[in-house]
Amino acid sequence: MKTNYKKMAVGAFIFNLLGCQAQSLNQQNDHVAMQLQQQALSTNQAYELVESLTVEVGPRLAGSEQDLVAVQWAESTLNSLGFDKVYKEPVQVPIWHRGEAKASITAPYPQPLVITALGGSIATPEKGIEARIIRFDDLAALKQADPKSVQGKIVFIDQRTERHIAGKGYGKSVGGRSRGAIAAAEKGAVAIMIRSIGTDHDRMAHTGMMRYKEGVTKIPAAAMSSPDADLINAMLKRNENISINLQLSSQNQGFATSYNVIAEVTGSSKPEEIVLIGAHLDSWDEGTGAIDDGAGVAIVTAAGKLIQDLPVKPARTVRVVLYAAEEVGLIGGKAYAKAHQSELAQHYIAAESDFGAGRIYQVDFKTSDSAYPQLLTLASTMTHNGVTLGNNTASGGPDISMLPSLGVPVASLRQDGTDYFDYHHTPNDTLDKIEPDALKQNVAAYAQFAYLMAQSELDLRPVPAKK
């Protein structure tokens, strides 16, 4: 057999040439990613954006008048920043009015309590509900209780939320808030009060969404501040028969139309493929929604703007999505997934910023197992911004949490949330809780992530099935 050394030499030359071209392209991408980092760290745009949102709009509860003011603000702001395309998509959201919330211990040691109504709660009768309390360590303990011991009482779930950099304590305790009213009503309780789902010691109550179940009596639901929960525990050491008067005037008032607001940087060669970076535009009505999620809105918007201003746009389209009504049940995220079902196959990867403004310390992915090692190499530039390369078990964020089951790869850019639940869902969620330099670092990380993903040649699918 005669060996054709000439053909072999030509083949080797072409292989080496392609390898050099790929290496050169990767170097170019890394160079642009480093430039994006430097630009992000030298501009105050994100802080100016969140300041504008919290000052000019303020609280923006889904379904409220301020919610639509926020939509107008977002549309106007995104247009003023020069994105290639800005549009909005309608979303049906519930209207809930908080009203007033009062509570006091009436016996044996009369004292006022600091409380807040939980989102979606019904009202009490005008003069309130007065009953003895029954305390439980957590939701599981309530579910195991004898109904006779709960009948006619106000359930008090007293689960503390653990402090953790990734907020893992929240997942352990939030069930009492979201499902406690159902469990309590099933056992005959007349109302439920929980220790706030928070890690602070301030005398401020944390609100948040709760649920009812069809066929189960709806009972009023409230959260009390941690110091007040401690006060009740101290009283219980002295007397088991504690009575509380609870007054809520909250109302569910039907439905309204809100919007997901979307901006795009059109891709240069693969415009039909999408890298999604998102945050949610709505907030609770107690604070000004600075860390939840004004910071996220500012981070992804500023990151998108940096990519928009590049002299050469990346291959894929970078889509900035500001979701509606996350706080009341991921409604905007679910609506987006449904409205864009036909193009989800073209969504290359998605990530959401919804955990305050602490520095990003790690990036995790949820992609095919075969692509993951190469993805770490691709994203290595992010380490220059203090971001370590993590694992392949990301969830992406609340509003995109449904996308992996629909085949869309996701990433989680992990923020330091050590103190996030000190302020989360309270009147204390205000602009002063944001550190400008940490916000800049977030913008740099999201800009690098979005650009590198928009340029990537890797096939990130299929997404592994949830175990």
Secondary structure, DSSP 8 states (H G I E B T S, - for coil): ----HHHHHHHHHHHHHHHHHHHHHHHHHHHHHHHHHHHHHT--HHHHHHHHHHHHT----TTSHHHHHHHHHHHHHHHHTT-SEEEEEEEEEEEEE---EEEEEEESS-EEE-EEE-BT-----TT-EEEEEEEESSHHHHHHS-HHHHTTSEEEE-------TT-HHHHHHHHHHHHHHHHHHHTT-SEEEEE-S-S--SS-----B----TTS----EEEE-HHHHHHHHHHHTT-S--EEEEEE--EEEEEEEEEEEEEEE--SSEEEEEEEEEEE----SSS--IIIIIHHHHHHHHHHHHHHTSSS--SEEEEEEEES--TTTSHHHHHHHHHTGGGGGGEEEEEE--STT--EEEEEEE--TTTHHHHHHHGGGGGGGT-EE--S-----GGGTTSGGGT--EEEEEE--TTHHHHTTSTT--GGG--HHHHHHHHHHHHHHHHHHHH------S-----
